[in-house]
Amino acid sequence: MLRFGPASGPVVMIAAPLFEEANRTRALLVAICRGLAERGLASALPDLPGTGESLIETRDARLADWREAFAAAADVAGSRVLVLALRGGALIEAEAAAVARCHISPIDGAALVRDLIRTRLAAARESGEAFDPAAIAPPGPPIALAGNTLSRALLAELLAALPTRAERTVRLSSDPLPADLKLNSAPLWRRAEPGQDLGFAHRIADDITEWAATCGS
Amino acid sequence: MIPDTKRQVEDTVRAVLRDVLALDETRVATFDADTPLFGALPELDSMAVAGVLTELEDRLGIIIEDDEVDGEMLESFGALVAFATAKTAQ
């Protein structure tokens, strides 16, 4: 778990996106953490089991494990926790004891799985191999989707997963869904390569710092 | 507000290609109906195709079925805009 900012005060727990989107947005999330630290707010960015530097295989990961791990990380991070979730991160922060939650472009699990399948189909089309999107239900062996090998149980759990209810939602201006704040930036999580957007990171850091001050005491 | 007129759909397709493929604003402004995409644009590989289609779905409020995705609709800017316009009208 990466930690930034002062040793005391509220801690912003970052729930990163899932799977490949985590790689694409890691630099952005670290920039947000640094931005928050510059504004006097602590933050932490945990790795979920089966991701990053975790010792567990991705194929053994389950949604409940992720939710439990994130909540446990929030517990050690501090006594006053604010959750900042990006994309699929909104699906795994439900059990964290947080004062308030802010979601950036949250998506439901079904949309996430559709994305994974679509990427697999695109690769299959290019290599000429067959892939049947209907054949991912349990029981059966783990499935390779978009660079990760995932258990069918996890996929089934994701298909039913919805974001936690959040006090604040931020979206991009290109996103037609409702939000408390819309920011004019490109969706870094959609790009094939990891990227960076310091302007976006600083705008988020500004917004979260302001919002954190209003989140009761 | 979901774009629906042909011009708005075209603007949206342009913006999606710019945002997802990290292309210059000036470069996408030159795209016209005949501009070749898949196979000609190195940024548009199979991983990027998934991102482009999903982003189009989200911005236009459409669903693109897996069996609708073929070489033809990705062949040129004009083909992609025509496909997206037809889906938006449904």
HADDOCK unambig.tbl for C-alpha pairs under 7 A between the chains (distance, minus, plus):
assign (segid A and resid 118 and name CA) (segid B and resid 50 and name CA) 5.77 0.50 0.50
assign (segid A and resid 119 and name CA) (segid B and resid 47 and name CA) 5.87 0.50 0.50
assign (segid A and resid 119 and name CA) (segid B and resid 50 and name CA) 5.22 0.50 0.50
assign (segid A and resid 122 and name CA) (segid B and resid 46 and name CA) 5.17 0.50 0.50
assign (segid A and resid 122 and name CA) (segid B and resid 47 and name CA) 6.80 0.50 0.50
assign (segid A and resid 122 and name CA) (segid B and resid 50 and name CA) 6.70 0.50 0.50
assign (segid A and resid 123 and name CA) (segid B and resid 46 and name CA) 5.80 0.50 0.50
assign (segid A and resid 174 and name CA) (segid B and resid 59 and name CA) 6.52 0.50 0.50
assign (segid A and resid 175 and name CA) (segid B and resid 58 and name CA) 6.97 0.50 0.50
assign (segid A and resid 175 and name CA) (segid B and resid 59 and name CA) 5.91 0.50 0.50
assign (segid A and resid 176 and name CA) (segid B and resid 1 and name CA) 5.55 0.50 0.50
assign (segid A and resid 176 and name CA) (segid B and resid 2 and name CA) 6.29 0.50 0.50
assign (segid A and resid 176 and name CA) (segid B and resid 59 and name CA) 6.36 0.50 0.50
assign (segid A and resid 186 and name CA) (segid B and resid 19 and name CA) 5.16 0.50 0.50
assign (segid A and resid 187 and name CA) (segid B and resid 19 and name CA) 6.75 0.50 0.50
assign (segid A and resid 187 and name CA) (segid B and resid 20 and name CA) 6.98 0.50 0.50
assign (segid A and resid 190 and name CA) (segid B and resid 20 and name CA) 5.72 0.50 0.50
assign (segid A and resid 190 and name CA) (segid B and resid 51 and name CA) 5.07 0.50 0.50
assign (segid A and resid 191 and name CA) (segid B and resid 20 and name CA) 5.00 0.50 0.50
assign (segid A and resid 191 and name CA) (segid B and resid 21 and name CA) 6.19 0.50 0.50
assign (segid A and resid 191 and name CA) (segid B and resid 48 and name CA) 6.63 0.50 0.50
assign (segid A and resid 191 and name CA) (segid B and resid 51 and name CA) 6.63 0.50 0.50
assign (segid A and resid 192 and name CA) (segid B and resid 47 and name CA) 6.02 0.50 0.50
assign (segid A and resid 192 and name CA) (segid B and resid 48 and name CA) 5.37 0.50 0.50
